[in-house]
Amino acid sequence: MSAEDYGRLEPHLIRIPLPVKLQLHVASDTIEYVYFPEDGVISIVATALDGTSCEIGLFGREGMSETATVLGTDRSPHEAYVQVAGISGLRLPVDVLNEALRDSPTLRGHLLHYVQAMMIQLSSSIAAGGQTIEKRLARWLLMCNDRIDGDQIGLTHDFIAMMLSVRRPGVTEALDRLKNRHLILKRRGIIVIADRAGLKRLAGGSYGLAEREYHRLLGQPLERTGIKYERDSGPRDER
């Protein structure tokens, strides 16, 4: 966003820690805050009426939660969790964002472009749903890798199973196959990206469209070529 738009928000931003599994939004609750992670990965999770859950989107330091506010509503049926722990994120009262959206066409346009990018990511996830677990897992690991520094991703098999809406044994078998192809390394609670180019070949066309569209809409690269955001010293830490 522009420096002027950031200046509208900066006095109200509070820096908070982002430990794994921290819930940022409860489904159907009134939205009180929006969050801008400075690192880590956040999962947007949908839960069906029968209680089954799956991830429908993810974002990191390029994004925000909850996008429903940008569209003019005060709640969402989805939840948001910290999937990969980050050091910190910025929390903003939703009333401040709503006022800024009313006053600034440039901020409103910027965030609407982000909402469009997330809709494209969701449609890409739906299209990938018919692929093999290995292809879906490759795409998902690439998306996580895009949003962190380094190649180590702290994830458990149970968490991956929930995110991909598959059974845990299927995740274990798929990870073993990726390891045997030398695409990843496995450590306890950690997956290491060993061959990113190989993962891209495996993911095929399921990876890349959403990343390209994010770049077009927001003007910044998302795919792992090194999207870097300078941590601003302005927002104060949570007390």
C-alpha positions as a LaTeX table, in Angstrom:
\begin{tabular}{lrrr}
\hline
Residue & $x$ (\AA) & $y$ (\AA) & $z$ (\AA) \\
\hline
Met1 & 0.00 & 0.00 & 0.00 \\
Ser2 & 1.05 & 3.60 & $-0.40$ \\
Ala3 & 2.99 & 5.43 & 2.31 \\
Glu4 & 0.02 & 7.76 & 2.80 \\
Asp5 & $-2.39$ & 4.88 & 3.34 \\
Tyr6 & 0.03 & 3.14 & 5.69 \\
Gly7 & 0.28 & 6.40 & 7.62 \\
Arg8 & $-3.48$ & 6.29 & 8.25 \\
Leu9 & $-3.18$ & 2.88 & 9.86 \\
Glu10 & 0.24 & 2.95 & 11.52 \\
Pro11 & $-0.72$ & 4.76 & 14.78 \\
His12 & $-3.30$ & 2.05 & 15.49 \\
Leu13 & $-1.20$ & $-1.03$ & 14.66 \\
Ile14 & $-0.16$ & $-3.31$ & 17.52 \\
Arg15 & 2.56 & $-5.92$ & 17.05 \\
Ile16 & 1.61 & $-9.33$ & 18.49 \\
Pro17 & 3.32 & $-12.75$ & 18.56 \\
Leu18 & 2.11 & $-15.44$ & 16.13 \\
Pro19 & 2.60 & $-18.86$ & 17.76 \\
Val20 & 1.45 & $-21.93$ & 15.86 \\
Lys21 & $-2.29$ & $-22.72$ & 16.15 \\
Leu22 & $-3.14$ & $-19.21$ & 17.35 \\
Gln23 & $-6.72$ & $-18.56$ & 16.22 \\
Leu24 & $-7.13$ & $-15.14$ & 14.64 \\
His25 & $-10.79$ & $-15.43$ & 13.75 \\
Val26 & $-13.67$ & $-17.56$ & 15.04 \\
Ala27 & $-16.27$ & $-18.58$ & 12.46 \\
Ser28 & $-19.35$ & $-16.33$ & 12.41 \\
Asp29 & $-18.12$ & $-14.14$ & 15.28 \\
Thr30 & $-18.20$ & $-10.39$ & 14.77 \\
Ile31 & $-14.83$ & $-9.30$ & 13.40 \\
Glu32 & $-13.10$ & $-6.96$ & 15.85 \\
Tyr33 & $-9.57$ & $-6.93$ & 14.44 \\
Val34 & $-7.78$ & $-7.54$ & 11.18 \\
Tyr35 & $-4.28$ & $-9.00$ & 11.08 \\
Phe36 & $-1.26$ & $-8.41$ & 8.88 \\
Pro37 & 1.38 & $-11.11$ & 9.52 \\
Glu38 & 5.00 & $-10.05$ & 9.24 \\
Asp39 & 6.09 & $-13.66$ & 8.83 \\
Gly40 & 4.68 & $-17.16$ & 9.23 \\
Val41 & 1.74 & $-18.70$ & 7.37 \\
Ile42 & $-1.96$ & $-18.29$ & 8.17 \\
Ser43 & $-4.59$ & $-20.83$ & 7.10 \\
Ile44 & $-8.17$ & $-19.93$ & 6.24 \\
Val45 & $-10.28$ & $-22.93$ & 7.22 \\
Ala46 & $-13.85$ & $-23.83$ & 6.25 \\
Thr47 & $-15.90$ & $-26.21$ & 8.38 \\
Ala48 & $-18.89$ & $-28.03$ & 6.91 \\
Leu49 & $-22.14$ & $-28.61$ & 8.80 \\
Asp50 & $-21.01$ & $-32.17$ & 9.58 \\
Gly51 & $-17.90$ & $-30.82$ & 11.31 \\
Thr52 & $-15.29$ & $-31.73$ & 8.71 \\
Ser53 & $-12.72$ & $-29.02$ & 8.07 \\
Cys54 & $-10.29$ & $-28.17$ & 5.31 \\
Glu55 & $-8.08$ & $-25.29$ & 4.31 \\
Ile56 & $-9.48$ & $-23.07$ & 1.57 \\
Gly57 & $-6.68$ & $-20.52$ & 1.44 \\
Leu58 & $-3.46$ & $-19.38$ & 3.03 \\
Phe59 & $-1.43$ & $-16.21$ & 3.22 \\
Gly60 & 1.65 & $-14.79$ & 4.86 \\
Arg61 & 3.32 & $-11.40$ & 4.96 \\
Glu62 & 1.75 & $-10.52$ & 1.61 \\
Gly63 & $-1.78$ & $-10.66$ & 2.98 \\
Met64 & $-4.33$ & $-9.96$ & 5.67 \\
Ser65 & $-7.23$ & $-11.43$ & 7.60 \\
Glu66 & $-10.17$ & $-10.96$ & 7.57 \\
Thr67 & $-10.94$ & $-10.04$ & 3.95 \\
Ala68 & $-14.69$ & $-10.00$ & 4.66 \\
Thr69 & $-14.19$ & $-6.53$ & 6.12 \\
Val70 & $-12.95$ & $-5.22$ & 2.77 \\
Leu71 & $-16.21$ & $-6.43$ & 1.20 \\
Gly72 & $-18.29$ & $-4.53$ & 3.74 \\
Thr73 & $-19.44$ & $-7.29$ & 6.09 \\
Asp74 & $-18.70$ & $-7.80$ & 9.77 \\
Arg75 & $-18.37$ & $-11.59$ & 9.96 \\
Ser76 & $-17.30$ & $-14.69$ & 8.06 \\
Pro77 & $-18.17$ & $-18.40$ & 8.33 \\
His78 & $-14.47$ & $-19.24$ & 8.06 \\
Glu79 & $-11.73$ & $-19.43$ & 10.67 \\
Ala80 & $-8.12$ & $-18.30$ & 10.50 \\
Tyr81 & $-5.25$ & $-20.05$ & 12.29 \\
Val82 & $-1.50$ & $-19.66$ & 12.41 \\
Gln83 & $-0.32$ & $-22.70$ & 10.45 \\
Val84 & 3.43 & $-22.01$ & 10.46 \\
Ala85 & 4.60 & $-19.97$ & 13.43 \\
Gly86 & 5.82 & $-16.45$ & 12.80 \\
Ile87 & 7.65 & $-14.04$ & 15.04 \\
Ser88 & 5.03 & $-11.33$ & 14.84 \\
Gly89 & 2.05 & $-9.80$ & 13.10 \\
Leu90 & 0.24 & $-6.47$ & 13.18 \\
Arg91 & $-3.26$ & $-6.19$ & 14.66 \\
Leu92 & $-5.60$ & $-3.38$ & 13.66 \\
Pro93 & $-9.06$ & $-2.56$ & 15.06 \\
Val94 & $-11.61$ & $-3.17$ & 12.33 \\
Asp95 & $-13.27$ & 0.22 & 12.95 \\
Val96 & $-10.00$ & 1.93 & 12.02 \\
Leu97 & $-9.76$ & $-0.06$ & 8.80 \\
Asn98 & $-13.39$ & 0.64 & 7.89 \\
Glu99 & $-12.89$ & 4.37 & 8.36 \\
Ala100 & $-9.73$ & 4.29 & 6.26 \\
Leu101 & $-11.54$ & 2.35 & 3.53 \\
Arg102 & $-14.26$ & 5.00 & 3.43 \\
Asp103 & $-11.76$ & 7.85 & 3.27 \\
Ser104 & $-9.16$ & 6.41 & 0.90 \\
Pro105 & $-10.05$ & 5.14 & $-2.59$ \\
Thr106 & $-6.44$ & 4.04 & $-3.08$ \\
Leu107 & $-6.47$ & 1.83 & 0.04 \\
Arg108 & $-9.85$ & 0.41 & $-0.92$ \\
Gly109 & $-8.63$ & $-0.37$ & $-4.43$ \\
His110 & $-5.41$ & $-1.95$ & $-3.15$ \\
Leu111 & $-7.22$ & $-4.26$ & $-0.73$ \\
Leu112 & $-9.89$ & $-5.16$ & $-3.29$ \\
His113 & $-7.07$ & $-6.28$ & $-5.58$ \\
Tyr114 & $-5.85$ & $-8.47$ & $-2.73$ \\
Val115 & $-9.33$ & $-9.96$ & $-2.29$ \\
Gln116 & $-9.36$ & $-10.76$ & $-6.02$ \\
Ala117 & $-5.96$ & $-12.46$ & $-5.68$ \\
Met118 & $-7.31$ & $-14.60$ & $-2.84$ \\
Met119 & $-10.35$ & $-15.56$ & $-4.91$ \\
Ile120 & $-8.00$ & $-16.75$ & $-7.66$ \\
Gln121 & $-6.03$ & $-18.75$ & $-5.11$ \\
Leu122 & $-9.28$ & $-20.37$ & $-3.93$ \\
Ser123 & $-10.31$ & $-21.27$ & $-7.48$ \\
Ser124 & $-6.86$ & $-22.77$ & $-8.09$ \\
Ser125 & $-7.26$ & $-24.86$ & $-4.94$ \\
Ile126 & $-10.62$ & $-26.15$ & $-6.17$ \\
Ala127 & $-9.10$ & $-27.01$ & $-9.55$ \\
Ala128 & $-6.26$ & $-28.86$ & $-7.81$ \\
Gly129 & $-8.71$ & $-30.89$ & $-5.72$ \\
Gly130 & $-8.93$ & $-33.62$ & $-8.35$ \\
Gln131 & $-5.17$ & $-34.12$ & $-8.46$ \\
Thr132 & $-3.24$ & $-36.83$ & $-6.63$ \\
Ile133 & $-2.25$ & $-36.23$ & $-3.01$ \\
Glu134 & 1.39 & $-35.91$ & $-4.12$ \\
Lys135 & 0.57 & $-33.12$ & $-6.59$ \\
Arg136 & $-1.63$ & $-31.29$ & $-4.07$ \\
Leu137 & 1.02 & $-31.66$ & $-1.40$ \\
Ala138 & 3.72 & $-30.35$ & $-3.74$ \\
Arg139 & 1.61 & $-27.28$ & $-4.53$ \\
Trp140 & 0.86 & $-26.68$ & $-0.87$ \\
Leu141 & 4.52 & $-26.96$ & 0.17 \\
Leu142 & 5.50 & $-24.51$ & $-2.57$ \\
Met143 & 2.89 & $-22.03$ & $-1.33$ \\
Cys144 & 4.18 & $-22.31$ & 2.23 \\
Asn145 & 7.76 & $-21.98$ & 1.00 \\
Asp146 & 6.85 & $-18.76$ & $-0.83$ \\
Arg147 & 5.86 & $-17.16$ & 2.46 \\
Ile148 & 8.77 & $-18.01$ & 4.75 \\
Asp149 & 12.48 & $-17.31$ & 4.92 \\
Gly150 & 14.56 & $-20.43$ & 4.41 \\
Asp151 & 13.45 & $-23.91$ & 3.41 \\
Gln152 & 12.40 & $-25.44$ & 6.74 \\
Ile153 & 8.64 & $-25.60$ & 7.33 \\
Gly154 & 7.39 & $-26.58$ & 10.78 \\
Leu155 & 4.40 & $-28.86$ & 10.10 \\
Thr156 & 2.98 & $-32.06$ & 11.57 \\
His157 & 1.35 & $-34.84$ & 9.54 \\
Asp158 & $-1.92$ & $-34.31$ & 11.41 \\
Phe159 & $-2.00$ & $-30.63$ & 10.50 \\
Ile160 & $-1.23$ & $-31.33$ & 6.84 \\
Ala161 & $-4.00$ & $-33.96$ & 6.75 \\
Met162 & $-6.52$ & $-31.45$ & 8.06 \\
Met163 & $-5.36$ & $-28.74$ & 5.66 \\
Leu164 & $-5.62$ & $-31.03$ & 2.62 \\
Ser165 & $-8.75$ & $-32.82$ & 3.91 \\
Val166 & $-7.18$ & $-36.27$ & 3.58 \\
Arg167 & $-6.47$ & $-39.08$ & 6.03 \\
Arg168 & $-3.22$ & $-38.94$ & 7.97 \\
Pro169 & $-1.83$ & $-42.23$ & 6.56 \\
Gly170 & $-2.25$ & $-40.78$ & 3.06 \\
Val171 & $-0.16$ & $-37.76$ & 4.04 \\
Thr172 & 2.56 & $-39.96$ & 5.52 \\
Glu173 & 2.73 & $-42.06$ & 2.36 \\
Ala174 & 2.79 & $-38.99$ & 0.11 \\
Leu175 & 5.57 & $-37.37$ & 2.14 \\
Asp176 & 7.58 & $-40.58$ & 1.97 \\
Arg177 & 7.22 & $-40.63$ & $-1.82$ \\
Leu178 & 8.38 & $-37.01$ & $-2.07$ \\
Lys179 & 11.32 & $-37.86$ & 0.17 \\
Asn180 & 12.23 & $-40.90$ & $-1.95$ \\
Arg181 & 12.27 & $-38.62$ & $-5.00$ \\
His182 & 14.67 & $-36.32$ & $-3.12$ \\
Leu183 & 12.21 & $-33.42$ & $-3.26$ \\
Ile184 & 12.03 & $-32.97$ & 0.51 \\
Leu185 & 13.75 & $-34.03$ & 3.71 \\
Lys186 & 11.77 & $-35.06$ & 6.77 \\
Arg187 & 12.64 & $-34.30$ & 10.36 \\
Arg188 & 10.46 & $-34.52$ & 13.42 \\
Gly189 & 7.82 & $-31.81$ & 12.99 \\
Ile190 & 9.79 & $-30.20$ & 10.14 \\
Ile191 & 9.75 & $-30.56$ & 6.36 \\
Val192 & 12.77 & $-29.26$ & 4.45 \\
Ile193 & 12.39 & $-28.24$ & 0.81 \\
Ala194 & 15.28 & $-30.01$ & $-0.94$ \\
Asp195 & 14.35 & $-29.55$ & $-4.62$ \\
Arg196 & 11.96 & $-26.68$ & $-5.26$ \\
Ala197 & 12.22 & $-27.02$ & $-9.03$ \\
Gly198 & 11.28 & $-30.68$ & $-8.73$ \\
Leu199 & 8.25 & $-29.82$ & $-6.61$ \\
Lys200 & 7.15 & $-27.32$ & $-9.27$ \\
Arg201 & 7.42 & $-29.98$ & $-11.96$ \\
Leu202 & 5.36 & $-32.35$ & $-9.83$ \\
Ala203 & 2.70 & $-29.73$ & $-9.03$ \\
Gly204 & 2.41 & $-28.91$ & $-12.73$ \\
Gly205 & $-0.25$ & $-26.40$ & $-13.71$ \\
Ser206 & $-1.85$ & $-26.42$ & $-10.25$ \\
Tyr207 & 0.86 & $-24.02$ & $-9.05$ \\
Gly208 & 1.70 & $-20.67$ & $-10.59$ \\
Leu209 & $-1.54$ & $-19.06$ & $-11.76$ \\
Ala210 & $-2.48$ & $-17.55$ & $-8.38$ \\
Glu211 & 1.10 & $-16.42$ & $-7.86$ \\
Arg212 & 1.24 & $-14.77$ & $-11.28$ \\
Glu213 & $-2.08$ & $-13.01$ & $-10.70$ \\
Tyr214 & $-0.96$ & $-11.74$ & $-7.29$ \\
His215 & 2.06 & $-10.17$ & $-8.99$ \\
Arg216 & $-0.15$ & $-8.60$ & $-11.66$ \\
Leu217 & $-2.73$ & $-7.25$ & $-9.21$ \\
Leu218 & $-0.47$ & $-6.10$ & $-6.38$ \\
Gly219 & 2.74 & $-5.36$ & $-8.25$ \\
Gln220 & 4.97 & $-7.55$ & $-6.06$ \\
Pro221 & 6.33 & $-11.04$ & $-6.72$ \\
Leu222 & 4.87 & $-13.76$ & $-4.54$ \\
Glu223 & 6.58 & $-16.84$ & $-5.93$ \\
Arg224 & 9.82 & $-17.64$ & $-4.12$ \\
Thr225 & 12.26 & $-15.36$ & $-5.84$ \\
Gly226 & 12.53 & $-13.40$ & $-2.73$ \\
Ile227 & 9.59 & $-11.32$ & $-1.71$ \\
Lys228 & 11.00 & $-9.33$ & 1.18 \\
Tyr229 & 9.26 & $-6.86$ & 3.42 \\
Glu230 & 11.17 & $-4.57$ & 5.70 \\
Arg231 & 9.93 & $-4.76$ & 9.26 \\
Asp232 & 8.80 & $-1.28$ & 10.21 \\
Ser233 & 9.76 & $-0.09$ & 13.67 \\
Gly234 & 6.65 & 2.08 & 14.00 \\
Pro235 & 3.92 & $-0.23$ & 15.40 \\
Arg236 & 4.16 & $-0.76$ & 19.12 \\
Asp237 & 4.31 & $-4.20$ & 20.69 \\
Glu238 & 1.36 & $-5.66$ & 22.56 \\
Arg239 & 1.59 & $-5.14$ & 26.30 \\
\hline
\end{tabular}
